[in-house]
Amino acid sequence: MSGRLTGQEARALLAAGDLITLGRAADEARRKRFPGDIVTFIIDRNINYTNVCVSGCKFCAFYRPAGHPEAYVLSHEAILEKVRETVAAGGTQIMLQGGLHPGLMLEYYTELLTKIKQQSDIIVHSFSPAEIIFLARQSVLKPAAVLARLQAAGLDSLPGGGAEILVDSVRQRVSPEKITAGDWLAVMRAAHGLGMKTTATMVIGLGESLADRVAHMEAVRRLQEETGGFRAFIMWSYQPGNTALGGEKTSAWDYLRTLAVARLYLDNFDHVQGSWVTQGERIGQLTLAFGADDLGSIMLEENVVRAAGTAYEMSVDKMTSLIRGAGRTPAQRDTAYKILKVYGEKR
Ligand code: SF4
């Protein structure tokens, strides 16, 4: 391969590229960007502040309608306690993510952010474009204005949740009430415009075509070309347990092949994250030979994937030994991918 990969080439590689050759090429592309053997991870906590959601995505096992016996909203104090625990456990980031709760107004969020920042200087990497659009509609504000208010209150960066596949025909089928692909991209553009860095995600296995995957990658590659605001590309696979959509988990083969193509196609992204959360530890480890340079988070708490019946526990020890097992050197990073601690040889 020479020059920049075209959409057509990416599509052909997804369809028939030899897995091992693709892995080598993706690893080479990763090595050009990060010549050392460091593989990073972050210690953080997902705090799902509510499971009440009006979106009703068919692939989601987490949400509950308002009034359901299992519906909950966390109080500010409960969240602040979780933040304190995270800091005590060496965590540097929190991800607040919730359902689209019609009763929570912008002040719930701005007051919470202010309190979090008064309590500690933990990085708040939180809310997804779907939550921003929902808040904008509720407060009759533009998404950029909502982002600016959240930023002023303490929001540091925005995760790319809810991107799924950025093709509206797929979204119509799996989450008709959720934001459009254009909305997702518009929120990201607005965040980048405010100097807020974000990540781009993709979920495969939702019944999308290979052309849909390429269209998704093309959309984020273009926006990255325009703004440079994405820090990383993160690929998950759909977890079918307990969902209305049902279906099968995508294969490890498919995951690794798509990850390698993503590393090659997204030549303007620095970091590509492999998902041990949806793929399990062993496939997570293998992603390091398929273009990933980061294994995401230890995740002191995770409820969404767990609701779909997939639960893997991760600890610093397990993470560092997975990385060492791949012949690489583990390092803890922060949200901006700054290395905080390199873990030396295990005796
Ligand atoms: S994926 Fe998010 S927006 Fe969709 S139903 Fe679940 S919580 Fe709601």
Residues whose N, C-alpha, C, O or C-beta is under 5 A from the ligand:
A	BS01	SF4	C53 S55 G56 C57 C60 Y63 G98 G99 L100
